[in-house]
Structures are given as structure tokens and as C-alpha cells.
């Protein structure tokens, strides 16, 4: 998202605060800000005919088909609510841009599903009905959901998202390369030091010259920092009273250690750094061609990677081409917990979240909450996992026989089981990840710093200072525009 997003959003808030009035939460809503708005649960019972709710999304391929099937199932199961899906582009950035531009006119959907970085922005937007309002009004039990995810989507003590599609990160590696280098193929690296040791062993054995491939994705840096409980921004990583006001990168020892590790790995020829490209799969192709032995990547890529390795992925769906045929028959790719700075399986909550909009009529808001509860049910959670690679938000869903079967018998399923265990055990609910208003700008700042390090010849300290300066400027602009 370009920075002009916030200029649009600031105007939008001025136009909608009179009718919205949503803020933090009271004691029951869990915040020190203004009282939460009411959730008009009773409005659905008095509505005439089915209430239509429009949902904006940007899902693609199998995930979109899964969502369409769930909506059809829900619409056919009752006669009070009719859900209408509307695609608003092929990326979360495009979706959020359209949502933001529609705020001043109030031409908004009943619900929108956006990525995890939009949490603080959605709370600040003035047009979101916090789920906490409906949780309190409906006596809805949040303890049935993954605590780390609930905490991640909580702002000023109020839970904001009606539902969540969860993901995290994994270490993907070539088991055959590990065998040839004398490494245990069932014991993937768990730390930065172990990643380096494995790379050195693989290079020394002549297996491949550049063992690790790494996309310079900003979120990976966030995951590494959060897993080490090192902040990205100030004020308790943005979760303290008043929220984040500045970056916390320039004087961050863990961030310095991390960027120094990347620089040293690259200088020693052990790591190939790829400039970030949205939707890029060059890191996967490097594994497929056996030009690299391992990478760290999103768990939501598990089904796509498995499909590619099994010859079932149409590269046209991901806008990718392979110049030369790739023989996948000899590959044996494994996936282990995300290799952390000092401990394995430590990272951050990722994925997407569903938000209810408060500019719609009361009966539409009530109907939207009913659909959120359907998405949180076991059947929907199972389908979102099997068809969309999302990890269950509902804790009980992992015991469903279909998930148990998938996670024990398929390649991608075993990887997702590893990722789920990381979400359950590897993330501190008290430190689930940063809350940042200008999150898109934060990602851009981190990306620019990483490329300055890996491509531009900057030192780790110079690169961190660049990130710090860019993000601090974004915070200043965010405040100037009225947030």
C-alpha cells in the first residue's frame, strides 16, 4: 500500500466517527479506551426476509473455491442470512486499498478478510465493529480458540476480528542433500547457528555451492525478532497503552545479530538472497532445481510446495515459468519448525483476519456476526484447513478425524501439523507480534533495509538505521493524518 492510503483513511475517519464511535474497550471489553459500541444481536430476529451480507475478499485458486463452497453450505443451511462473496483483487494490498477508498462514501461491505498486518489500521479506521462487542452481547466463549491468535488480534484489550485464518513459518529442506553431507535428514536446523553449520557441511561435501536461499521478505525478519521476543516497535511492541510511536530497530541487539548473520552468510557464499517479489516462487524453484538445500517460508505455502513437488501445481496459477524442465522425481523435501535466532519453533502469528463493518444497518451487523460464528465452527475450520492450508483457529478442530488423517498421511499435512504445533507451543501469547498502524510502510521500510544490506552494500548497522528512519517517518505521517 502506498502512503497515500492514510490520507484517504484520515478523511474517512472524520466522515464516519459521528456514526461509528468505536474505540478500545471497558473492563468487560478489556480496554482503557472508550466504551465499545453495541452489537445489535436482536435486529436479525425482527428483519423481514433474508438479510444479505456482502463479503469482500482477495482469495485465489483452491482457497477461493473452498470459501465459495463454505458460503454455499451456509446459505443452504438456513433462511435468515444470504452471504454474497465479492472478489476485490488478487492481493490483500489491493483489497485494503479499495476498502480504504470506500470509507468516505460508506460504500462498504458487511465484512472484509484482510491480512494480519492490518490489525491496528482496522481498529483505527472507525468503521469496524469490534468482535468483542458481539462476544460480550452473545456470551460467546473465546477460550475455545487459540489463545495466541486471540491475543494477536486484540487491541486495547478488545478482540477485533470475528474470525481468523492462521499461518506461521517453517524450514523447508532437501533431505537428500542432508544425507549426502552426513547430516541427520530427520533433524533440520533449529537456530541461525545450526542453519550456518548445515550450510557449511553441505558446501564442504560439494552438494551445492549456495546451500541456503532466502527471499528478502519483511515478514521473515518480524518472525525472527518476535520469536526472540525482540520488539519491532516501541511501547511493548505496540501493545502498550497509546500504541507504537516509533521503530525499535536501530539499537536492537537481536536485529543487529540477525542482519549480521545474513550479511556473513552471503559474504561467505552460503546464502543466496532474493529481492522480494510479491507472489515470487524463485526460492521454491531453487529447491526444486537442487541449486539450494533449504529455505524458510510460510506454512501456508505447504500445499503449493507439495503440489509442485508432486507435479500437480499449474505454474500458470502462480504466474511463474520454468525455463528448463525440472526433474522432481529424486527430491525428498522435508519441513521442520521455523529456525529461530536462538531456539527453534519460535515465531509469530500470520495469516488473515475477518472484520465486521459498523456502517451497515443493524440487521446486517447481526447477520454478519452469525456468519462469523459459522466460520468459527468445526466444519468450516476443517474445510479451511484442508482446502486453504489455514491452521485451525478453533482448537477442537485439530481432533477432527479428517484433519488427523490429512496431517498423518500426506506430505503437506505433516508439514501443517508441524506448523500447528509451533502456533500452539512456540509463540508466547504475551508477545504474539507487533501492532503497527502504518504496517504496510513498516514492511516497506524493512524491505528497503534488507535490500540495502544484501544488494546495496550497506552494513547491518546502516541498514537498521535506514529501517528506523523510514519507519519513524511513517509513524509521523500516520499521526499527522489524524490517527
N, C-alpha and C positions, 0 to 999 in steps of 0.2 A: 504494500500500500504506500503511495506517495504521501508526503507530509501534508498535502492539501486536504487529506481526509479530515484532519482535525478542525480546519477552518469550517468545513461543511457541518461537522458534528457540533461545533460550538454554536452555530446559528440554530441548528436543530434543537439543541437543548433549551435555548432561550425561548423557542416557539412551543416547546412541549412541557416545560416544567409546570405550567399552570394546570395542565390536565393530568400530568403524570405523578409528580410528587413522590417518587420512590427514592429511598436512600439506604442507610445502613440498617440497623435493627435495634429493637429494645432488648430487655433482658431475655424475653422468650424468643425473639427473633435473633438474639445473640449479637447485638452490636451496641455501639455507643452513639450512633448517628440518629437521624430522625426515625420516627416510628415507621414500620413497614406499611405499605398500602394494603388494603383489604383484598382478599381473594374471593370473588363473588361466586362461591360454590352453588348457591341456591338458584342462580339465574338460569342454569340449564334446565331445571325442572319446570320452569314456567315458560320456556321458549316454545314457540309454535313451529312445529315441523323440525326436520333435521337441521342442526346448526353446522354450517360449512366453516371449516378452518383451513386456511392456506398455509402450507409449509414450504419455506424456501430452503433449497439445498444446493450442493455442488458435487454430489456423489457421481461416480462413473462406474461403468462396467459392472462387475459382479456385485459390488456394494450397492449400486443404484438398483439393480434388479432385486436384490434382497429387500431393500427399503420399499420398493413398489409392491412386492409380494406381501410384506407386513401390512402396508396400508390397505391393500385389497382385503386381507384377512380381517383387519379391524373393522372396516366399513361393512363387511358382510356379517359381522358378529352382533351388531346392534343397529338400532334405527334412530338414535338421538344425535349422532355426530357423523359428518361426512368430511373426511380428510382429502384435501386436494394437494398433490405434490407439484411444485413448480421449480424446475431447474433454473438457477441463476448463474450459469457459467460452469467452468471446469476446474476452478480453484477456489479455495477459501478466500484468497485475497480479492478476487473478482466479486464473490458473493458479498463480502463485508463492504466493499466499495459501493455496490448497488444498494445495500441496506442503509448505509450512511447517507447516501444521496437522497433516499426516500424519506428520511426522518422529517425534514421541514414540512413536507406535504402531507405527512401521516398516511401515505400510501404504502402501508407496511403489511406484512403477513401476520398471521396469528402466532407463528413460531418460526425460528430460524436455527439451523445447526451450523455452527462455526467452530474453528479450531481452538485449541486450548489457550492460545496466546491472547484471545480476545476477552478474557475474563474481566479484567479491570475496566477495559473500554466499554463493554456491555453494561457493567454496573454503573459507570459514569454517564452513560448515554441518556438516561432519563426516560427511556421508552421500554424498559424491561420490567416485567412483573417478577420480582424475586420468587423463586420456588418456595423459599422459606415461608412466604405468606400463605401459600396453599398447604404446605406441610403443617403449619400451625392450625389452620382452619379445619383441615381434614383429619387431624390427629394421625398424621402419616408417619410411619416408623422409619427414620433414616438409618437406624442401626442395622438394617438388613443389607445395607450397601457397603462397599469397600470404604473403610474409614479414610484411607489416604486420598481417595478421589473426592469424597465429601469435603474434606479439609481443603483440597486444592481449589475447589470451586466455591469456596466460602470467602466472602468479602465483608469486612467489618462485622464478623460473627453471623452473617446471614448467608445461607446456602442459596446460590443464584440459579443454577442450571436445573431444569426439570428432569433431565436425564443426561447420561454421558456415554460416549463411545471411547473406550480406553485402549491405550497402547503404551509401549515403552521401547527399550532398545536391547539389541543382542549383539554378540560377537559371532560373525559367520566366518567359518574357516574350512580349508581344504584338508580333510583327514589324511588323504594320501600323501600330501606334502609333509605333514607332521610325521607320518611313518617313515618316510624317506630321510628325514632329518633326525631320526632317533627320538622323536618326541612322542608322548602318550597321546594318541588320537582321541581318547575319551576324556582328556583333561585340558580343555582350552585355557588360554591365558586369562587370568582374573584381574590383573593390575597393569598399569603402564609399564612397570619394570618387567613383568612377565611377557608383555607384548614385545618389548625390545629383545628380551632373551630368546624368544621364539623366532623373531626375525633374524637375529644373528645366527642361530643354529641352522635355519633354512637356507640362508645365504651361504654359510660356510659349507653346507652339504651340496651346493651347486644346484639346488632345486629350482630356484628362481632368483633373479638378481634384485628385485624390489619386492620383498615379501608382503608388505602392507600397502593397501590402497585406502585412501581416506578422502571422502567428499568433504569439502570445507563448509559444511552445513552449520549454521549458527547454533541450531538446537543441540548438536552434539556437545558443544562447549558448555551449554547450560546444564546438560545432563551430567557431564563430568564434574562441574562445580557443585551442583545440588547434591550429587552422590557423596561428595566430600564435605557436605554441609558448609560450603563456602558461598557467600552471597554474590549475586549478580548486581544487585542494587542495595541502597541503604535501607535503614529503618526495618530491620528484621526481614530483609529480602522483600520489602514492600508490603509486609503483612502486619506491621505495627500501625498504631493509630496515626492517621494522616497519610498513610501510604508512602510509596517511594518518591523521593525527590531528586535523587542523583544516582549515578552509577557507582559501583563499588569494585572497580576493576584495576585501576592504576596502582593501588597499594595493596593488592590482593596476592598474598604469597602463593596460594594454591593456583590462581590463574597464571602467575609468573612461572610456576613449576610446570604447568600444563603446556604453555606456549613454548617454553624452553625445550620440553620433551619433543614436541612436534618439530621444532627447528633442528634439534640434534638428530632426530630420526631421518629427516630429509637430507641434512648435510652429509650423513653417513651412508646415504643411498639405500636406506632400509624402508623408506616410505615414499609413496607417490601421492602427492596432494593434488586433488582435482578441484578447480574453481567451481563453486556451487552453481548448479543449473536446476531450476525447478523441473521436477519430473525426470531428471537425468538418471541414467542407469549405467553409466560408464564403470562405476565401481563394481557392479554385478558382472558386467561383461569381462572385466579384468579377472574376476574369479573364474568365469566360465572358460575363458581362453587360457587359464592357468598362468597368466602373467603376474598374478598376485596370489598370495596364500590366505589372506584374511582381511576382514574389514569390520567396522562397527556400523550398524544400521538399525533402522526402525523395525520393531517387531511386526508392524502392520504390513511390512514387505514380505513376510514369511510365505504367504500363499503364492505371491507372484514369483518369488525366487524358486520355490518348489516347482511351480508350474513351468517355469523356464527350464529348469534342470531336467524336468521330465518331458520336455518337448511339447508342452500343452499351452504355452503362452504365445499369443499372436503379438509379435513386436509392434505391429501397427497400432495396437490398442494403447501402447505406451509411447508412441511416436518415436520409435527407435529402429535403427537398422544395424545390421552386422555386415561389414564389407566382405568378410570371408566366412565360409561355413565353419561352424564351431562343433567339434565332436564332444558331446556331453556324456558319452557312454562310460568313460572311465572316471567321472567325477564322483567324489564321495564328500559332500558338503555337510558339515555339522554346524550347530549353533549352540553357543553357551551363553550364560549370563553376561550382561554388559560389563566389559573390563573397566573397572574404576581406577581412580587415581591411586588409592592405597588398598582398596578392598573390592572384590567382585560383587556383581549383582546390586550395585548401588546406583541409583539414577533419579528419574523424575517421572511424574505423571505426564503422559502425552495423549494425543487423540483429539477428540472433539466433544462439544457440549451442545445441548439443546436449550434454547431460551424462549420463554413466553413473552409476548409483547403486550403492553398495557394500554395501547391506544385503540384497541378493538373494543366492541361492545361487551358488556359483562357476560352475556351468554357465550360469546366466543372465547373469552378467557376461561370460563368454567369448562367449556368443551375441550379446550387445549390442555388443561390440566388432566382431564380424563384420558386423553391420548398419551400424555407423558406417563401416566401410571401404566398404560398398556405397554409402552416401550420398556418400562422397568420390570415387567412381568417375566417369568421364567421362559415362556415360549419365545418371546421377542428377543430376549437376551441370548438364547441358544442360537436362533437364526442369525443374529448379527455376528455371532462368533463364527459359525460355520460358513456363512456366505460373505462376511465382510472382514474377517480376521480381527474383529474387535474383541478385546478381553472383557469378560463379564463385569458389569457394574454391580449387578445383583450377586451377592456372594454365593447364594444357594445354587445358582445356575451351573457352577463347576461340577456339581454332583449329578447333573442330568446325564442319563446313560449315553445320549448321543454325543455330548461333549467328551465324556470319558472315553468312548470308543474312538472318536476322532483324535484325541490327544495321545492315545496309546498306540494307534495303528498306522498313522500317516506321518510323513516327514514334516509337513508344515504343522500338523497337530502337535507333534512332540516339541517343536520349537515354541509354539504358542503356550504350551504347558510350562516351559521354562520361563517364558516372559511373564506369565501369570504369577508364578511363584516369586518372581522378582518384585512384582507390584505388591504382593501380599506381605512379603518379608523384608524386602530390600529398600523400602522408602520410609523414612520417618514421617508419620503424619504431622508432626510439628514442624517439619521442614520439607514440604512437598514440592517446592519450586517457587520461583519469583512471581509476584504480582506487579505488573508494569502497565501503566496507562498507554504510553506510546510504544507498545510492544513491537509493532512492525518496524519502527525506527530503531529499536534496540537490536532486532535481528540484523538490520542493515548495517548498523554500527559494528557489530561483532563480525559480520561477514567481511566488511571492508578491512577491519584489523587483521583478520586471518589471511586475506589475500595480500595485504601489505607484508605480512610475515613470510608467506610461502612463495610469493611471486615477486613482490616489490623489494625484497632485501632488507626490510626493517628488522630491527632487533625485537625480541619479545617485549622488552620494556617500552619501546617506541610504539609497537603495535597495540599494547594495552592502553597506552596513553591516547592513541587515536580512538580506540573504542570509547574510552572515558569521555573525551571531549565531544565526540559525536552524540553520545547518548545524553550527556548533560545538556547539550543544545536542544535535543528533542524534548527533554523534560521542561526546559524553559519555555519552549514554544507551546507545549501542552498546557502549561499554567497560564500563559498569556491568552490562550484561546478559551479560557473560562472553565477549565476542569479543576 
